[in-house]
């Protein structure tokens, strides 16, 4: 849904109604309001309320700073794991035929 949200922003479409399972992905795009729904009834309720000029729901928001922090912690843990495995395997890679370092 990320490409959909990016295109919506480029086309100046301010609001998106998306399945709840995909809302977080689209909500990282600033400038687009994402309204998650879990059924067609939710869609109808949301559209009816917008016709009356009163939307009773807040758009779904993603805290991008928190998301980046979590990604940073994940990448650090992944690198530590990879280094640990390399050290424990004590890999000897050939520099040229017949030699290793």
PyMOL CGO cylinders between C-alpha atoms (Angstrom):
from pymol import cmd
from pymol.cgo import CYLINDER

trace = [
    CYLINDER, 0.00, 0.00, 0.00, 3.00, 2.29, 0.24, 0.3, 1, 1, 1, 1, 1, 1,
    CYLINDER, 3.00, 2.29, 0.24, 3.00, 3.04, -3.52, 0.3, 1, 1, 1, 1, 1, 1,
    CYLINDER, 3.00, 3.04, -3.52, -0.75, 3.78, -3.36, 0.3, 1, 1, 1, 1, 1, 1,
    CYLINDER, -0.75, 3.78, -3.36, -0.23, 6.30, -0.55, 0.3, 1, 1, 1, 1, 1, 1,
    CYLINDER, -0.23, 6.30, -0.55, 2.68, 7.95, -2.35, 0.3, 1, 1, 1, 1, 1, 1,
    CYLINDER, 2.68, 7.95, -2.35, 0.63, 8.28, -5.54, 0.3, 1, 1, 1, 1, 1, 1,
    CYLINDER, 0.63, 8.28, -5.54, -2.31, 9.67, -3.55, 0.3, 1, 1, 1, 1, 1, 1,
    CYLINDER, -2.31, 9.67, -3.55, -0.05, 12.35, -2.12, 0.3, 1, 1, 1, 1, 1, 1,
    CYLINDER, -0.05, 12.35, -2.12, 1.32, 13.19, -5.58, 0.3, 1, 1, 1, 1, 1, 1,
    CYLINDER, 1.32, 13.19, -5.58, -2.22, 13.43, -6.99, 0.3, 1, 1, 1, 1, 1, 1,
    CYLINDER, -2.22, 13.43, -6.99, -3.29, 15.56, -4.00, 0.3, 1, 1, 1, 1, 1, 1,
    CYLINDER, -3.29, 15.56, -4.00, -5.77, 12.94, -2.76, 0.3, 1, 1, 1, 1, 1, 1,
    CYLINDER, -5.77, 12.94, -2.76, -5.97, 13.74, 0.96, 0.3, 1, 1, 1, 1, 1, 1,
    CYLINDER, -5.97, 13.74, 0.96, -7.76, 10.64, 2.29, 0.3, 1, 1, 1, 1, 1, 1,
    CYLINDER, -7.76, 10.64, 2.29, -7.44, 6.90, 1.76, 0.3, 1, 1, 1, 1, 1, 1,
    CYLINDER, -7.44, 6.90, 1.76, -9.73, 4.16, 3.02, 0.3, 1, 1, 1, 1, 1, 1,
    CYLINDER, -9.73, 4.16, 3.02, -7.71, 0.96, 3.30, 0.3, 1, 1, 1, 1, 1, 1,
    CYLINDER, -7.71, 0.96, 3.30, -7.98, -2.48, 4.87, 0.3, 1, 1, 1, 1, 1, 1,
    CYLINDER, -7.98, -2.48, 4.87, -6.89, -2.34, 8.51, 0.3, 1, 1, 1, 1, 1, 1,
    CYLINDER, -6.89, -2.34, 8.51, -4.11, -4.85, 7.84, 0.3, 1, 1, 1, 1, 1, 1,
    CYLINDER, -4.11, -4.85, 7.84, -2.46, -2.45, 5.37, 0.3, 1, 1, 1, 1, 1, 1,
    CYLINDER, -2.46, -2.45, 5.37, -3.02, 0.85, 7.15, 0.3, 1, 1, 1, 1, 1, 1,
    CYLINDER, -3.02, 0.85, 7.15, 0.32, 1.07, 8.95, 0.3, 1, 1, 1, 1, 1, 1,
    CYLINDER, 0.32, 1.07, 8.95, 2.29, 0.71, 5.72, 0.3, 1, 1, 1, 1, 1, 1,
    CYLINDER, 2.29, 0.71, 5.72, 0.40, 3.53, 4.00, 0.3, 1, 1, 1, 1, 1, 1,
    CYLINDER, 0.40, 3.53, 4.00, 0.32, 5.76, 7.09, 0.3, 1, 1, 1, 1, 1, 1,
    CYLINDER, 0.32, 5.76, 7.09, 4.07, 6.42, 6.97, 0.3, 1, 1, 1, 1, 1, 1,
    CYLINDER, 4.07, 6.42, 6.97, 3.43, 8.74, 4.01, 0.3, 1, 1, 1, 1, 1, 1,
    CYLINDER, 3.43, 8.74, 4.01, 2.99, 12.28, 5.30, 0.3, 1, 1, 1, 1, 1, 1,
    CYLINDER, 2.99, 12.28, 5.30, 0.26, 14.37, 3.74, 0.3, 1, 1, 1, 1, 1, 1,
    CYLINDER, 0.26, 14.37, 3.74, -2.26, 11.53, 3.37, 0.3, 1, 1, 1, 1, 1, 1,
    CYLINDER, -2.26, 11.53, 3.37, -4.89, 10.59, 5.94, 0.3, 1, 1, 1, 1, 1, 1,
    CYLINDER, -4.89, 10.59, 5.94, -5.33, 6.83, 6.20, 0.3, 1, 1, 1, 1, 1, 1,
    CYLINDER, -5.33, 6.83, 6.20, -8.59, 5.46, 7.52, 0.3, 1, 1, 1, 1, 1, 1,
    CYLINDER, -8.59, 5.46, 7.52, -8.39, 1.73, 8.29, 0.3, 1, 1, 1, 1, 1, 1,
    CYLINDER, -8.39, 1.73, 8.29, -11.54, -0.37, 7.86, 0.3, 1, 1, 1, 1, 1, 1,
    CYLINDER, -11.54, -0.37, 7.86, -12.27, -4.01, 8.59, 0.3, 1, 1, 1, 1, 1, 1,
    CYLINDER, -12.27, -4.01, 8.59, -15.58, -4.39, 6.75, 0.3, 1, 1, 1, 1, 1, 1,
    CYLINDER, -15.58, -4.39, 6.75, -17.73, -2.81, 4.05, 0.3, 1, 1, 1, 1, 1, 1,
    CYLINDER, -17.73, -2.81, 4.05, -20.00, -1.57, 6.83, 0.3, 1, 1, 1, 1, 1, 1,
    CYLINDER, -20.00, -1.57, 6.83, -17.05, 0.43, 8.18, 0.3, 1, 1, 1, 1, 1, 1,
    CYLINDER, -17.05, 0.43, 8.18, -16.55, 1.93, 4.72, 0.3, 1, 1, 1, 1, 1, 1,
    CYLINDER, -16.55, 1.93, 4.72, -20.21, 2.92, 4.45, 0.3, 1, 1, 1, 1, 1, 1,
    CYLINDER, -20.21, 2.92, 4.45, -20.22, 4.44, 7.94, 0.3, 1, 1, 1, 1, 1, 1,
    CYLINDER, -20.22, 4.44, 7.94, -17.08, 6.43, 7.18, 0.3, 1, 1, 1, 1, 1, 1,
    CYLINDER, -17.08, 6.43, 7.18, -18.41, 7.69, 3.84, 0.3, 1, 1, 1, 1, 1, 1,
    CYLINDER, -18.41, 7.69, 3.84, -21.80, 8.60, 5.32, 0.3, 1, 1, 1, 1, 1, 1,
    CYLINDER, -21.80, 8.60, 5.32, -20.19, 10.55, 8.15, 0.3, 1, 1, 1, 1, 1, 1,
    CYLINDER, -20.19, 10.55, 8.15, -17.98, 12.42, 5.69, 0.3, 1, 1, 1, 1, 1, 1,
    CYLINDER, -17.98, 12.42, 5.69, -21.03, 13.38, 3.63, 0.3, 1, 1, 1, 1, 1, 1,
    CYLINDER, -21.03, 13.38, 3.63, -22.50, 14.95, 6.76, 0.3, 1, 1, 1, 1, 1, 1,
    CYLINDER, -22.50, 14.95, 6.76, -19.25, 16.86, 7.21, 0.3, 1, 1, 1, 1, 1, 1,
    CYLINDER, -19.25, 16.86, 7.21, -18.32, 15.11, 10.44, 0.3, 1, 1, 1, 1, 1, 1,
    CYLINDER, -18.32, 15.11, 10.44, -15.83, 12.25, 10.41, 0.3, 1, 1, 1, 1, 1, 1,
    CYLINDER, -15.83, 12.25, 10.41, -16.01, 10.51, 13.77, 0.3, 1, 1, 1, 1, 1, 1,
    CYLINDER, -16.01, 10.51, 13.77, -12.66, 8.82, 13.38, 0.3, 1, 1, 1, 1, 1, 1,
    CYLINDER, -12.66, 8.82, 13.38, -9.13, 10.06, 13.56, 0.3, 1, 1, 1, 1, 1, 1,
    CYLINDER, -9.13, 10.06, 13.56, -6.85, 8.96, 10.72, 0.3, 1, 1, 1, 1, 1, 1,
    CYLINDER, -6.85, 8.96, 10.72, -4.37, 6.22, 11.53, 0.3, 1, 1, 1, 1, 1, 1,
    CYLINDER, -4.37, 6.22, 11.53, -0.96, 7.62, 12.40, 0.3, 1, 1, 1, 1, 1, 1,
    CYLINDER, -0.96, 7.62, 12.40, 2.46, 6.00, 12.57, 0.3, 1, 1, 1, 1, 1, 1,
    CYLINDER, 2.46, 6.00, 12.57, 5.13, 7.45, 14.82, 0.3, 1, 1, 1, 1, 1, 1,
    CYLINDER, 5.13, 7.45, 14.82, 7.98, 7.51, 12.29, 0.3, 1, 1, 1, 1, 1, 1,
    CYLINDER, 7.98, 7.51, 12.29, 10.58, 8.40, 14.92, 0.3, 1, 1, 1, 1, 1, 1,
    CYLINDER, 10.58, 8.40, 14.92, 9.64, 5.33, 16.94, 0.3, 1, 1, 1, 1, 1, 1,
    CYLINDER, 9.64, 5.33, 16.94, 9.64, 3.23, 13.78, 0.3, 1, 1, 1, 1, 1, 1,
    CYLINDER, 9.64, 3.23, 13.78, 13.14, 4.41, 12.85, 0.3, 1, 1, 1, 1, 1, 1,
    CYLINDER, 13.14, 4.41, 12.85, 14.36, 3.73, 16.38, 0.3, 1, 1, 1, 1, 1, 1,
    CYLINDER, 14.36, 3.73, 16.38, 12.99, 0.19, 16.26, 0.3, 1, 1, 1, 1, 1, 1,
    CYLINDER, 12.99, 0.19, 16.26, 14.60, -0.34, 12.85, 0.3, 1, 1, 1, 1, 1, 1,
    CYLINDER, 14.60, -0.34, 12.85, 17.93, 0.89, 14.17, 0.3, 1, 1, 1, 1, 1, 1,
    CYLINDER, 17.93, 0.89, 14.17, 17.80, -1.53, 17.13, 0.3, 1, 1, 1, 1, 1, 1,
    CYLINDER, 17.80, -1.53, 17.13, 16.88, -4.37, 14.78, 0.3, 1, 1, 1, 1, 1, 1,
    CYLINDER, 16.88, -4.37, 14.78, 19.78, -3.63, 12.42, 0.3, 1, 1, 1, 1, 1, 1,
    CYLINDER, 19.78, -3.63, 12.42, 22.28, -3.41, 15.28, 0.3, 1, 1, 1, 1, 1, 1,
    CYLINDER, 22.28, -3.41, 15.28, 21.07, -6.77, 16.65, 0.3, 1, 1, 1, 1, 1, 1,
    CYLINDER, 21.07, -6.77, 16.65, 21.26, -8.31, 13.17, 0.3, 1, 1, 1, 1, 1, 1,
    CYLINDER, 21.26, -8.31, 13.17, 24.82, -7.09, 12.67, 0.3, 1, 1, 1, 1, 1, 1,
    CYLINDER, 24.82, -7.09, 12.67, 25.88, -8.38, 16.08, 0.3, 1, 1, 1, 1, 1, 1,
    CYLINDER, 25.88, -8.38, 16.08, 24.40, -11.77, 15.31, 0.3, 1, 1, 1, 1, 1, 1,
    CYLINDER, 24.40, -11.77, 15.31, 26.14, -11.91, 11.92, 0.3, 1, 1, 1, 1, 1, 1,
    CYLINDER, 26.14, -11.91, 11.92, 29.50, -10.94, 13.46, 0.3, 1, 1, 1, 1, 1, 1,
    CYLINDER, 29.50, -10.94, 13.46, 29.08, -13.50, 16.21, 0.3, 1, 1, 1, 1, 1, 1,
    CYLINDER, 29.08, -13.50, 16.21, 28.39, -16.25, 13.70, 0.3, 1, 1, 1, 1, 1, 1,
    CYLINDER, 28.39, -16.25, 13.70, 31.38, -15.27, 11.59, 0.3, 1, 1, 1, 1, 1, 1,
    CYLINDER, 31.38, -15.27, 11.59, 33.64, -15.28, 14.65, 0.3, 1, 1, 1, 1, 1, 1,
    CYLINDER, 33.64, -15.28, 14.65, 32.36, -18.63, 15.89, 0.3, 1, 1, 1, 1, 1, 1,
    CYLINDER, 32.36, -18.63, 15.89, 32.71, -20.23, 12.46, 0.3, 1, 1, 1, 1, 1, 1,
    CYLINDER, 32.71, -20.23, 12.46, 36.31, -19.02, 12.19, 0.3, 1, 1, 1, 1, 1, 1,
    CYLINDER, 36.31, -19.02, 12.19, 35.98, -18.85, 8.46, 0.3, 1, 1, 1, 1, 1, 1,
    CYLINDER, 35.98, -18.85, 8.46, 39.14, -19.12, 6.44, 0.3, 1, 1, 1, 1, 1, 1,
    CYLINDER, 39.14, -19.12, 6.44, 38.64, -17.54, 3.08, 0.3, 1, 1, 1, 1, 1, 1,
    CYLINDER, 38.64, -17.54, 3.08, 41.17, -18.28, 0.31, 0.3, 1, 1, 1, 1, 1, 1,
    CYLINDER, 41.17, -18.28, 0.31, 43.18, -15.26, -0.79, 0.3, 1, 1, 1, 1, 1, 1,
    CYLINDER, 43.18, -15.26, -0.79, 44.50, -17.18, -3.77, 0.3, 1, 1, 1, 1, 1, 1,
    CYLINDER, 44.50, -17.18, -3.77, 44.87, -20.81, -4.59, 0.3, 1, 1, 1, 1, 1, 1,
    CYLINDER, 44.87, -20.81, -4.59, 46.68, -22.62, -1.79, 0.3, 1, 1, 1, 1, 1, 1,
    CYLINDER, 46.68, -22.62, -1.79, 46.71, -19.81, 0.79, 0.3, 1, 1, 1, 1, 1, 1,
    CYLINDER, 46.71, -19.81, 0.79, 44.34, -18.63, 3.46, 0.3, 1, 1, 1, 1, 1, 1,
    CYLINDER, 44.34, -18.63, 3.46, 44.44, -15.83, 5.97, 0.3, 1, 1, 1, 1, 1, 1,
]
cmd.load_cgo(trace, "trace")
